[in-house]
């Protein structure tokens, strides 16, 4: 995931004002719901290590979780591969897409994504959230165990507790006292909100 200082216009506004914390799609919406008396239940995650018992756990929420899925006949080894390939296509850099798809690790795919030609920050900010939502719908929708896990998080607010990522995560570790205080987050938690939107779409 990209580590950068957050900018203001980062996610599309929802069509209606959310009534529950699980319906929030931005840090600002969640903060307002908490201020109005909401009491969210949080699920904090970071990293992609599997559970010791082999069951699907919070690590599956990571973009780097190894789970192949297919969209329009193209196979993606991880959601990170999907995101970086989508980034390249967004800016018309089809040249680098095959290299991203062949990347042996999500870290390698991420590094290639930073080489995308014609990158424009404003366009990326406008399109990145929906890109990750779509990838998450495909990832969790095509694997029954992953789907069951995501839907099982129910009304929880999903939080990427990455102390290093202020765009896709909250810029705080899970053990930080402010990790469950959205008004105090240092990051935007875009991945958490994208997963919540994917959860809503898959439950419909």
VENSULZI-V302309 format. One record per pair of residues at least 12 apart in sequence whose C-alpha atoms are under 10 Angstrom apart, sorted by the first residue. I is the first residue (numbers start at 1). J is the second residue. Records with the same first field share a line. If there is no record, write none. Layout:
# VENSULZI-V302309
I=J / J
This chain:
# VENSULZI-V302309
1=62 / 63 / 64 / 80 / 83 / 84 / 106 / 107 / 110 / 111 / 162 / 164 / 165 / 166 / 167 / 168 / 169 / 191
2=110 / 111 / 113 / 114 / 164 / 165 / 166 / 167 / 168 / 169
3=162 / 163 / 164 / 165 / 166 / 167 / 168 / 169 / 171 / 187
4=164 / 165 / 166 / 167 / 168 / 171 / 187
5=165 / 166 / 167 / 171 / 186 / 187 / 188
6=165 / 166 / 167 / 168 / 186 / 187 / 188
7=125 / 166 / 167 / 187 / 188
8=125 / 188
9=122 / 125 / 126
10=26 / 122 / 124 / 125 / 126 / 127 / 128 / 129 / 167 / 188 / 190
11=25 / 26 / 27 / 125 / 126 / 127 / 128 / 129 / 130 / 188 / 190 / 193 / 194
12=25 / 26 / 125 / 126 / 127 / 128 / 129 / 130
13=25 / 26 / 29
14=26 / 29
17=29 / 33
18=30 / 32 / 33
19=33 / 38
20=33 / 34 / 38 / 39 / 40 / 155 / 157
21=33 / 34 / 38 / 39 / 40 / 41 / 42 / 155 / 156 / 157
22=40 / 41 / 42 / 154 / 155 / 156 / 157 / 158 / 193 / 196 / 197 / 199 / 200
23=155 / 156 / 157 / 193 / 196 / 197 / 200
24=157 / 193 / 196 / 197
25=129 / 157 / 189 / 190 / 192 / 193 / 194 / 195 / 196 / 197
26=182 / 188 / 189 / 190 / 192 / 193 / 194
27=170 / 182 / 183 / 184 / 185 / 187 / 188 / 189 / 190 / 193
28=182 / 183 / 188
29=182
30=157 / 181 / 182 / 183 / 193
31=181 / 182 / 183 / 184 / 185
32=182 / 183
34=181 / 182 / 183
35=183
40=155 / 156 / 157 / 180 / 181
41=153 / 154 / 155 / 156 / 157 / 158 / 180
42=153 / 155 / 156 / 157 / 158 / 159 / 179 / 180 / 181
43=58 / 153 / 155 / 156 / 157 / 158 / 159 / 160 / 161 / 174 / 180 / 192
44=58 / 61 / 156 / 157 / 158 / 159 / 160 / 161 / 162 / 173 / 174 / 175 / 179 / 180 / 192
45=57 / 58 / 59 / 60 / 61 / 62 / 158 / 159 / 160 / 161 / 162 / 169 / 173 / 174 / 192
46=58 / 59 / 60 / 61 / 62 / 63 / 159 / 160 / 161 / 162 / 163 / 169 / 173 / 174
47=59 / 60 / 61 / 62 / 63 / 64 / 65 / 160 / 161 / 162
48=60 / 61 / 62 / 63 / 64 / 65 / 66
49=62 / 64 / 65 / 66
50=65 / 66
55=145 / 146 / 149
56=145 / 146 / 148 / 149 / 150
57=146 / 149 / 150
58=149 / 150 / 153 / 158 / 160
60=139 / 140 / 145 / 146 / 149 / 150
61=79 / 136 / 139 / 140 / 146 / 149 / 150 / 158 / 159 / 160 / 191 / 192 / 195
62=78 / 79 / 80 / 136 / 160 / 191 / 192 / 195
63=78 / 79 / 80 / 81 / 82 / 83 / 106 / 132 / 135 / 136 / 139 / 191
64=77 / 78 / 79 / 80 / 81 / 105 / 106 / 107 / 110
65=77 / 78 / 79 / 80 / 106 / 139
66=78 / 79 / 80 / 105 / 106 / 139
67=79 / 139 / 140 / 142 / 143 / 146
68=81 / 82 / 138 / 139 / 142 / 143
69=82 / 135 / 136 / 138 / 139 / 140 / 141 / 142 / 143
70=82 / 135 / 138 / 139 / 142
71=134 / 135 / 138 / 139
74=101
75=101
76=100 / 101 / 102 / 103 / 135 / 138 / 139
77=101 / 102 / 103 / 104 / 105 / 106 / 139
78=101 / 105 / 106 / 109 / 135 / 136 / 139
79=106 / 132 / 134 / 135 / 136 / 138 / 139 / 140
80=100 / 101 / 105 / 106 / 107 / 108 / 109 / 110 / 113 / 132 / 135
81=97 / 100 / 101 / 102 / 103 / 104 / 105 / 106 / 107 / 108 / 109 / 110 / 112 / 113 / 135
82=97 / 100 / 101 / 106 / 109 / 131 / 132 / 134 / 135 / 136 / 138 / 139
83=100 / 109 / 110 / 113 / 128 / 129 / 131 / 132 / 133 / 134 / 135 / 136
84=96 / 97 / 100 / 101 / 106 / 109 / 110 / 111 / 112 / 113 / 114 / 115 / 116 / 131 / 132
85=97 / 98 / 99 / 100 / 101 / 109 / 110 / 112 / 113 / 116
86=100 / 113 / 127 / 128 / 131 / 132 / 135
87=113 / 114 / 116 / 117 / 119 / 124 / 127 / 128 / 131
88=100 / 112 / 113 / 114 / 115 / 116 / 117 / 118 / 119
89=116
90=116 / 118 / 119 / 120 / 123 / 124 / 127 / 128 / 131
91=116 / 117 / 118 / 119 / 120 / 123 / 124
92=116 / 117 / 118 / 119
93=115 / 116 / 117 / 118 / 119
94=116 / 117
95=116 / 117
96=112 / 113 / 115 / 116 / 117
97=109 / 112 / 113 / 116
99=112 / 113
100=112 / 113
128=190 / 194
129=168 / 190 / 191 / 193 / 194 / 197
130=194 / 197 / 198
131=194
132=190 / 191 / 193 / 194 / 195 / 197 / 198
133=190 / 191 / 193 / 194 / 195 / 196 / 197 / 198 / 199 / 201
134=194 / 195 / 197 / 198 / 201
135=194 / 195 / 198
136=191 / 194 / 195 / 196 / 197 / 198 / 199 / 202
137=194 / 195 / 197 / 198 / 199 / 200 / 201 / 202
138=198 / 202
139=198
140=195 / 198 / 199 / 202
141=198 / 199 / 201 / 202 / 203
147=199 / 202 / 203
149=199
150=195 / 196 / 198 / 199 / 200 / 202 / 203
151=196 / 198 / 199 / 200 / 202 / 203
152=199
153=196 / 199
154=196 / 199 / 200 / 203
155=196 / 199 / 200
156=196
157=180 / 192 / 193 / 195 / 196
158=189 / 190 / 191 / 192 / 193 / 194 / 195 / 196
159=174 / 179 / 180 / 182 / 188 / 189 / 190 / 191 / 192 / 193 / 195 / 196
160=172 / 173 / 174 / 179 / 187 / 188 / 189 / 190 / 191 / 192 / 193
161=173 / 174 / 175 / 176 / 179 / 180 / 185 / 187 / 189 / 192
162=174 / 179 / 187 / 189
163=176 / 179 / 186 / 187
164=186 / 187
165=186 / 187 / 188 / 189
166=185 / 186 / 187 / 188 / 189 / 190
167=186 / 187 / 188 / 189 / 190 / 191
168=187 / 188 / 189 / 190 / 191 / 192 / 193 / 194
169=185 / 186 / 187 / 188 / 189 / 190 / 191 / 192 / 193
170=182 / 184 / 185 / 186 / 187 / 188 / 189 / 190 / 191 / 192
171=185 / 186 / 187 / 188 / 189
172=184 / 185 / 186 / 187
